[in-house]
Amino acid sequence: WYEENAKEDAVYIELANRKDRARHVSDEPIEWSGFLAINPDFIGWLSIDDTPVDYPVVYCETNQYLYRAFDGSKNSSGCLFTLQGEWKTDQNTVIYGHNMGKRKDVMFSSLLRYKEKDYYETHKFFTFDEIEHNGRYEIIAAFNTKEQGDIVFQQTNFTENEFYTYIAACCERGGQDAPELSPDTKLITLVTCDRSYGSLGRFCILAAQIERTEKWQKDS
């Protein structure tokens, strides 16, 4: 069991090392072509500051990555993925990842620590670096819901009224104060299972984009 887990984890350790090596070589944004060569479904890299979450994210039309690693190999940890058909333009990108239970540092298992107030306050920022641009996000809510619950975390686009209603509902559920945001603010919702909230329980992290840097700047 331990050997199998170590083998599965090694896939992502090598990918993270490869990403870090590319970042140390140059101050320029990472060229992701090598990752696209491994998997053309690759859309970006998610890193939550000072946490174990440091993984590639893929796009898929079904949830085939539940038990497949980034390189396509069989893997109980799966791969972080989004299911939206228009993820490049959707206002809310929903990223799913496994809660691995006792393997607390794998995939989205550590997200459940955001239930702890001190942890939430000291781990509020992350990056999602996509192929064409880099994004910096601030976490604004952490809350429980259900797969078909009253908070529809799967919603990807909003009217202005829907946007503020969604933000208010998420923050109220999590016990956070709703921030002042523009109605066109880009959002990311991170989702993992939480059986303590029932068989369809989910734990969600909602974050708002605070910085966006285009990867390639056209000459003026």
Beta strands, then each sheet from edge to edge (+ up, - down):
strand 1: 42-48
strand 2: 54-59
strand 3: 80-82
strand 4: 92-96
strand 5: 125-130
strand 6: 133-146
strand 7: 187-193
strand 8: 201-214
sheet 1: 3+ 2+ 1- 5+ 6- 8+ 7- 4-
end
